[in-house]
Amino acid sequence: MHTRNKSRISKVADGIAPSMIRKLFNMAKSIDDVVDFTLGDPDVQPHENIKKAACDAIMSGKTRYSQNAGLLELRETISRRVKEKDSLYYSPLTEIAVTVGAMEGLYLTLLSLIDDGDEVIIPAPYYVNYKQMVEMCGGIPIIVNPSDKETLLVNGEDISRAITERTKAILLNSPANPSGRILTDETINTIAKLAIEHDLTVISDEVYRKLIYDSKPYLSIASLLGMKDYVVVINSLSKEFCMTGYRLGYILGPEDIVAAVVKLQENVAACAPLPSQYAAIEALGSRIDYSEQMIDTFTKRRDVLFDELKQAEGIRMIKPEATFYAMIDISGMGYDSSVSFAYDLLEKARVAVVPGISYGDICKDFIRIAFTLEESKIIEGARRIAMFTKTAK
Ligand SMILES: Cc1ncc(COP(=O)(O)O)c(C=O)c1O
């Protein structure tokens, strides 16, 4: 038999490290009675009308391909909603593309922009897939740590220092996974100026912008004067409407980038799933605000988690301003890494969390909890953590 003498796996695929989130999630699945805080996949169901729209589409045979950019009716719905809610106009014909979740929107945008060796600035802590996606496109991720470590939030100066001749884009995520923080208006304004000065594209991942607590205001970089041509907004129905498995996202951006994304879409997924596109028309186009109750649900969960974890010795939860993630500072626990803490916690207390190191060195003394479970499970998980910290310290 012929034997191969070298790996057939490409350098790109070989270079991608499996994410720690999935690793912990898979380990948690193999243990009975685990409280699983790993995935940002809410247990809340989308509204009945949204589900019905998807089912109706299937039953009436609307299950074929759509245009690569997505159904025009959906793009028109997105355009109307963005105008109504954010006072920004994007043409449904040339400035909007529907994607397979925000993830495909991000990937195709990066693929449209990056040539080999181009640098993409990614503020830390960062959504794990950003780094890998930039690498998949042949780019170089430049991870920027906040100078003020306490806040887990970069400022304009931090970004400015990272810009080089090779910088092509800045990838922003505000509100951010995993920190739950929102970039300040001052930082947003400075980044906008830097983008214009250095001719950089800002990719603004705004999937958590409807999940902001305590009515805090939100400034999208796309809304600043003169910025529309420099910004690609990435959005999705996954978090806002709890539609993760529908795999429905969209991008808003300048014509040339959207055209490139649509061209690439033809060769990657052809289009987003059609029943999900009909569900999205219902979710985004209805007079009913389907995402309104979400913030109440998650505010309660955040507060319950915070109150419960106050009882735990040696750890400190940073109350998130947005998202359904909480970062917990474990530096007082005396562990050499967040990975060993997470393994120990899973083994001894049957609670699965993500080690902070997955989001960059800056989070090496943190773990991330996704409070995407019902309240009783959050309380149970928090109590197990408190018990664990008492004995492990
Ligand atoms: C910051 C961020 N962007 C994008 C995504 C992916 O969203 P989607 O399900 O729409 O692909 C996630 C999912 O956790 C996320 O946290």
The ligand as an ORCA input file, in Angstrom:
! r2SCAN-3c Opt
* xyz 0 1
  C     -18.369     39.025     19.152
  C     -19.063     37.975     18.363
  N     -19.168     38.098     17.031
  C     -19.767     37.161     16.285
  C     -20.304     36.027     16.857
  C     -20.923     34.996     15.977
  O     -22.276     35.263     15.773
  P     -23.150     34.435     14.755
  O     -23.867     33.373     15.521
  O     -24.098     35.436     14.206
  O     -22.256     33.883     13.705
  C     -20.203     35.841     18.236
  C     -20.713     34.610     18.872
  O     -20.501     34.298     20.008
  C     -19.581     36.833     19.010
  O     -19.451     36.714     20.341
*
